[in-house]
Amino acid sequence: MRQLHNAMIVSLITASLLAAAAILTPTITRAEPAGAPHTPASGPWRSPVGALDLLTRFDPPPEPWLAGHRGVDLAAGADLPVTAAGPGTVVFADDLAGRGVVSIVHDNGLRTTYEPVQPLVAAGETVTAGQTIGRLQTGHASCPGHTCLHLGLKRGPLYLDPMLLFGMGKVRLLPRPGRPEARR
């Protein structure tokens, strides 16, 4: 029984490391000076609005049901074309709670979400990296006085820092299930 338990633990750790590698592998980019807008190198992931001028960072809540900022806000001009960060299939392109939203599922199990945008694609369409999916609208709540694109990233139910796609995000480690959190 103990051997089975140990084998399961090793399997879970291996699966976690492989998942982290799958997320991080395509994100190696060149170093940039701190505070400089970042334009990613060519690769599988592309900025949806040109330079990555970060206005609001990823700030997930400590518990899934609490308030937090589950994506990033990128500065951009109103009515600017918004492009797909990577190839995938559009799973949602419509109005949601008074704002336009486009959501794309990618082959690697990631899902990117873009708002507020006026969608130019429809659910079920296949898109390529860099393809225009909508036009940026004004009025995103976490960017008062600015026009910005809110970019979200998920793998299953877990929100991730979208800047990981471009080699700039922070990896967030979570406690092991069934174990109390380490004391700080």
N, C-alpha and C positions, 0 to 999 in steps of 0.2 A: 504494500500500500504506500509506503514511504517513497519507493522508487517511482511509482506512478505520479505521486504528488510532485516530486522533483522534476520528472520529465515534463509535466504540465507547466511548471514554473519556467523551465528552460525554453519551452516552446513559446510561451507568452512573451518572454524577454526577446527571443529571436524575432518573433512577429512584430513587436514594437520597434526594434531596430530597423527591420526591413521597411516598415511603414515610414519611419523617419527618413530613411535613405531615399525612399520614393518621392517624398515631398521635397527634400533638400537637394537631391542630385542635379536637377535641371536649373538650379538657381545660382550657380557660380558666375559672378560678374566681376568687373574690375572695381578697385577701391576708388572712392570719391572723397573729396574733402568734406568734413562734417558741415551740414547745413546747405550744401550745394544741391540744386535740383539734380535728380538722377535720371539719366536716360539709359535704359538697359541695353546691354549688348544684344546682338541678334541671337536668337535662340527660340525655344519653344514658347516662352512667355513674353508678352509685349505690354507695355503700358497702354491702358485704354484711352489716355488723354495726352499723349506726348510725354513731356518731362514729368517725372514723379515729384511734384512739389507738394510735400506732405503738410497738411494743415492740422489734422487731428489724428493722433496715433491710435492704434489698436489698444483697447483697455477693457478686456472682458471682465465680467463680474466674478467674484469668488465662488458663487453658486449660480447654476444655470437659470434660476428663476428671478434673480436680482437684476436691477438695471445696470447697464454698462454700454460701452461703445464696442460693438462686435464687428468692426471693420475699420477702414481708414478713410479719411476724407482727403481728396487730391484737388488742389486748386486748378481751375480751368475756366475758360471763358464761356459765357452763356451761348447756347445754340451750337457749341462745338460738337463735331462728330465724336461719338463714343464708339470705340472698337472693342472687339472680343480680345481678352487677354491671351486666350489660347483656343485651339480648335475644340469643337464640341457640338452638342445639340441643345438648342433653345428649349427649355422646359416651361418657361413662363415669360410672357411679354405682354403686359397689360397694366392697367391702373390698379394700384393697391393702396388703400387708405389715403386716397387723394394725391398720389404721386405715381409717376411712371416707373416701372421696374422691369428689368430684363434679368433672367437667371439662366445660366448655361451649365450643363453637366459635361464634364470632360472625361475622356477615356480612362484616366487614372483614378477615377472615383472622386475627384474634387468638383466642387460647385462654386462658380463665381456669380456674384449678384451686383448689379449696377443700378444706382438710383441717384437723383431723379432724372430719368431719361424719357424722351418721347420715342417709344419703340419703333424701329423700322424693320423689324423681323417678327416672325410669328412662332408660336410654340410648334415644335416638331422640325423646324428648319435646322440644317447642319450649317455651321459657320466655321470659318478658318481664323487663325490668329491674325489680328490686324483688320479683319472685316468690320465695316461700320454696322453697328447693331441699333443705333439710336442717336438722338441729338440731346445734348445736355440741357436740362431745364434749371431754372433758378428756384431758390426757396428751400434748400435742404436745411433742416432745423439746427444741426450742429455746426453750421457755417454762417452765422449771422454776419451780414455785411460782405460776404464773399459768395461767389458761385463756385461750387465744388461738386465733385463726383464722389459719392459714397460707394466704395468697393468692398464687398464682403467675400469671404472665403470659408467654405465648410468642407469637411470630410465626414459624411454621415451626419450625426447630430452635433459634432464637435466644431466650434468656431475656431479658425486659425487666423494668424496675422497675415493679411494679404501681401504684405511686403516680402514674405518668404518667397513668393513667386519670382521676385526680382533680386534675391540675394541680400535683402536689407531687413528682414523681420527678426523678431525675437522668438526663440523657441521657448515654449512654456511647458515645464515638467509638471505632471500631476501625481498625486500620491497613489500608491498601489491600492486597488480595491480591497476592502476588508481590513485595512491597516490604518491606525490612527495617524494623523499627520505628524511629521517630525516637529519637535518643539524648536522654536526659533530663538 
